[in-house]
């Protein structure tokens, strides 16, 4: 969720709730609808506490997923850079192909795959360049000690990179299930409706509007924050971007200064048509 959209939602919901409060206040009795404000405040306290506990739990869940996606993206980029170095020690028959495919993998992560995460269309699709690297690696049989060590190191790094990619993608899918969203919106609606029964014609409109507006603004802002953390891949402030992988691509010439890289893909990691 973008910040401008969140601001519009918070301001709009607050304005509507304050208008509803002032409208109900016109026909409210002096002293309010409740004969015992203490009992009413106790019931409201239970509603508010239950909502706060649920919101705190879900907020922790969403932030954990957000942080895991961010850390996964950084680890994936770091491991890709390490693999670019490791592949230079593999047999000459696959060194060039794996180097080109790794660069395409990095371009794909920072390009088409990241766009699909933002659009929510990535699903369970794998990175095609990871598959290409697997098939290329199957064609070699390391001979020297250096090649065998590099081969084992590549496999270890490949496992780390795959796990990091899973962490990144997991954050794009959203971790808050629909029933939990329903319960939170239902609880928030109950709180707002309960507040309407605190209308008192004996109190000034500013006090009544402030009571309703402050509660609704806080609830709306927290729900918008949850939506932001649950879908962290987007443009704008706070949204996760492929900065780490883009940094790797910028430093390819430094890592491979003695090699000519001719990746079989465009800048977004899409394979070029053969012929």
NORDAWO-V539725 format. One record per backbone hydrogen bond with DSSP energy under -1.0 kcal/mol. NH is the residue of the N-H (numbers start at 1). CO is the residue of the C=O. E is the energy in kcal/mol with one decimal. If there is no record, write none. Layout:
# NORDAWO-V539725
nh,co,e
NH,CO,E
NH,CO,E
This chain:
# NORDAWO-V539725
nh,co,e
6,2,-2.1
7,3,-2.6
8,4,-2.1
9,5,-2.4
10,6,-2.6
11,7,-2.7
12,8,-2.8
13,9,-2.7
14,10,-2.1
15,11,-2.6
16,12,-2.3
17,13,-2.2
18,14,-2.4
19,15,-2.3
20,16,-2.3
21,17,-2.3
22,18,-2.5
23,19,-2.0
24,20,-2.5
25,21,-1.9
27,24,-1.1
32,29,-1.9
33,197,-1.1
40,36,-1.8
41,37,-2.6
42,38,-1.9
43,39,-2.2
44,40,-2.6
45,41,-2.2
46,42,-1.7
47,43,-2.1
48,44,-2.8
49,45,-2.5
50,46,-2.5
51,47,-2.2
52,48,-2.4
53,49,-2.6
54,50,-2.2
55,51,-2.8
56,52,-2.4
57,53,-2.2
58,54,-2.4
59,55,-2.5
60,56,-2.1
61,57,-2.1
62,58,-2.8
63,59,-2.6
64,60,-2.2
65,61,-1.9
66,62,-2.3
67,63,-2.8
68,64,-2.2
69,65,-2.3
70,66,-2.2
71,67,-2.8
72,68,-2.5
73,69,-2.1
74,70,-1.8
75,71,-2.6
76,72,-2.5
77,73,-1.8
78,74,-2.3
79,75,-2.6
80,76,-2.0
81,77,-2.0
82,78,-2.0
83,79,-2.3
84,80,-1.7
85,81,-1.2
86,82,-2.4
87,83,-2.6
89,86,-2.1
90,87,-1.3
94,91,-1.6
95,91,-1.5
98,94,-2.9
99,95,-2.0
100,96,-2.4
101,97,-2.5
102,98,-2.4
103,99,-2.0
104,100,-2.1
105,101,-2.3
106,102,-2.5
107,103,-2.5
108,104,-2.6
109,105,-2.4
110,106,-2.3
111,107,-1.3
112,268,-2.2
113,108,-2.5
115,111,-2.2
116,112,-2.0
117,113,-1.7
118,114,-2.2
119,115,-2.0
121,116,-2.5
125,122,-1.7
130,127,-1.3
131,127,-1.2
132,128,-1.9
133,129,-2.1
134,130,-1.7
135,131,-2.1
136,132,-2.0
137,133,-2.4
138,134,-1.4
139,136,-1.3
140,137,-1.4
148,144,-2.3
149,145,-2.5
150,146,-2.5
151,147,-2.5
152,148,-2.3
153,149,-2.5
154,150,-2.7
155,151,-2.0
156,152,-2.1
157,153,-2.7
158,154,-2.7
159,155,-1.8
160,156,-2.0
161,157,-2.7
162,158,-2.1
163,159,-2.2
164,160,-2.4
165,161,-2.2
166,162,-2.0
167,163,-2.0
168,164,-2.1
169,165,-2.7
170,166,-2.4
171,167,-1.3
173,169,-1.1
181,177,-1.7
182,178,-2.5
183,179,-2.2
184,180,-2.1
185,181,-2.5
186,182,-2.6
187,183,-2.6
188,184,-2.4
189,185,-2.3
190,186,-2.1
191,187,-2.1
192,188,-2.0
193,189,-2.6
194,190,-2.6
195,191,-1.9
196,192,-1.3
198,195,-1.9
199,196,-1.2
203,200,-1.5
208,204,-2.0
209,205,-2.8
210,206,-2.4
211,207,-2.1
212,208,-1.9
213,209,-3.1
214,210,-2.3
215,211,-1.1
216,212,-2.5
217,213,-2.6
218,214,-1.8
219,215,-2.4
220,216,-2.9
221,217,-2.3
222,218,-2.2
223,219,-2.3
224,220,-2.2
225,221,-2.0
226,222,-2.1
227,223,-2.2
228,224,-2.1
229,225,-2.5
230,226,-2.3
231,227,-1.3
234,232,-1.1
239,236,-1.5
240,232,-2.8
243,241,-2.2
246,242,-2.3
247,243,-2.0
248,244,-1.5
249,245,-2.1
250,246,-1.9
251,247,-1.3
255,251,-2.4
256,252,-2.8
259,256,-1.8
265,263,-1.2
266,270,-2.3
269,266,-1.7
272,264,-1.8
